[in-house]
């Protein structure tokens, strides 16, 4: 086999081994962290409420760096080969060296190891964030959502109903228990990085942690026919006192209406 | 004239069947492409632009998706390319069951015609290519046309599967072992294994939809004991492997093109075949839940298939190493087919790597069903696949017609299309990150994505111009092209050893191959 090829293989092999090692170490470290942090969190009286927005943004950035590095490496190697091995005379043929059995196996097994290390590392990170997304804090405001073509109907614990307008207090986790009257919809709040389908016959849930008062877009992410693109709502995060006032007032109005109906009947 | 028509309609020659598949699928591609242009025109500004009726937009979208996947990509790859190339590459006279082959192309045309009825029906289907219930069952649209189109095209695929597995297993030229097959032939073999296993599942799902809507059953109606999610599981149990039914043959033809124009052996052939193609076969059926990450499936299933989905990167990565490695110490020229093949590497890098965040369930919880998704899958499957098919058409053009296309026009058309697709699909992913969901007829509530949409519409116009030039090139070359000779590329593969176009029966005499023959026997160090 040609000497330059050997040198090249040795060099590439070393890079691959290093990548594999660092991937493996990163994976191991993420597992250690998981074990260290979780019991600590549970020992505290109140569980620390994870911030899924920054959790999502962090993992997204990490993955973006990861895939950019992989992409750039492949692209650079490709461009280098395209430049270096362009045909110089019309009769020239390729000179692919024949791989020995060891090299052939190595070129398969080492990349497998590297890719798997990266996969498992990302899977471990993703799983951790997934757990945060799925475990709802105890102290929360629980609101029921029934979606329909083409509206979001929210029902608060005291019976107050709103349509396409979800009002919540800042500083308290909000849990939506969702179902649907007709077809499948998907309640997406892009600013809180969370969505899940609502559908007939099943109850699904999402939760999020509103921190500062403000308005956010709610939008439907599952195709539901004619007005799918107009199925929008508003999430209004209010200052806690303002929310309390609104909530009490609406509740009182509801009581009044109930009394009037029963009185009339 | 009547004689020619008769000859083509009732042909059992695999090459003619292949060309019929090519004509049908390019027609489907053109119509579905016009739908894409209509959608881009509608989305060129927020609010209603060319139609004030969202349902009209939904019909375009339905037709675009269904026709591009079921009417263009799968038939062009497993119908046209497989039919034309596989018997030639293995040195056979024809496929194992030529009449079955003719039946499958008839079914394909029936399916295409049924799909085209979308434009004359009073209530055309508007169920997207996925056809999710309950919507597909409560809509005014005629979902039956969707179901029948899928069933006809699926049946054509099953016939093709039986035919090609038999052909490749039993009709290879004397002396040709499994490790002497072209990568393309291997990839067709694997794609048809997937079709045979999984198409019946899709057939079941769309039949159940039809029973529910028209015959009063309640498979997917929870108020009557059904469940809406069963359909999605059945659908993606087929339709994710279907992505590999598209991916495998297109990466297969790219391998053959790259080897030819680099005049080089495949780098680590066995790794590509057994690790790459074999690995995808093994994993294809265990990842469908990643389409259901936000449907409330059990957590263990979502986390479990997050791992299997990420592991798809392993066989795909091996194929990439094989593909890029094939350039090593090659003798590379940049003819039009090679430009298309090399661009597939680039498109697959962007498309494949953006699949990694989507594989992570907790990232997908935000990005699922956003514009990021169509951006990603157009790169990885739609555009990469289409570029591979176009590369394949250019590559085989001299073989099919005996004439050479116009190289300059081919390259011009390639670069226009290539710039165009990147202008369309990269901003698409960015719009998804800005919070815009897919399948929207109007985006007035997301003012921040308006600029991106302008870019996308401009890109779509470029893509249309590029593809139109390609079409002009082929039609012109068909009648006026220079004679190409039998082997214009200097390939060592069997299909180039016979006449262009090959006569009925393919080879003057059946090739006899030695133990160290290889379709990639370039260079001196064999």
Interface residues (C-beta under 8 A of the other chain):
Chain A: X5 X55 X56 X59 X60 X63 X64 X66 X67 X68 X70 X71 X74 X75 X77 X78 X81 X82 X85 X86 X87 X88 X92 X93 X94 X95 X96 X97 X98 X99 X104 X107 X108 X111 X112 X115 X116 X118 X119 X120 X122 X123 X125 X126 X127 X129 X130 X132 X133 X134 X182 X183 X184 X186 X188 X190 X191 X193 X194 X195 X196 X197 X199 X200 X201 X202 X204 X205 X217 X219 X220 X221 X222 X223 X224 X225 X226 X227 X228 X229 X230 X232
Chain B: X54 X55 X58 X126 X128 X132 X133 X134 X135 X138 X139 X221 X222 X223 X226 X227 X228 X229 X262 X263 X264 X265 X267 X268 X270 X271 X275 X294 X295 X296 X299 X302 X303 X306 X307 X310 X311 X313 X314 X317 X318 X320 X321 X324 X325 X326 X327 X328 X329 X330 X331 X332 X333 X334 X342 X345 X346 X349 X350 X353 X354 X356 X357 X359 X360 X361 X362 X363 X365 X366 X368 X369 X370 X434 X435 X437 X438 X439 X440 X441 X442 X443 X445 X446 X522 X523 X524 X525 X526
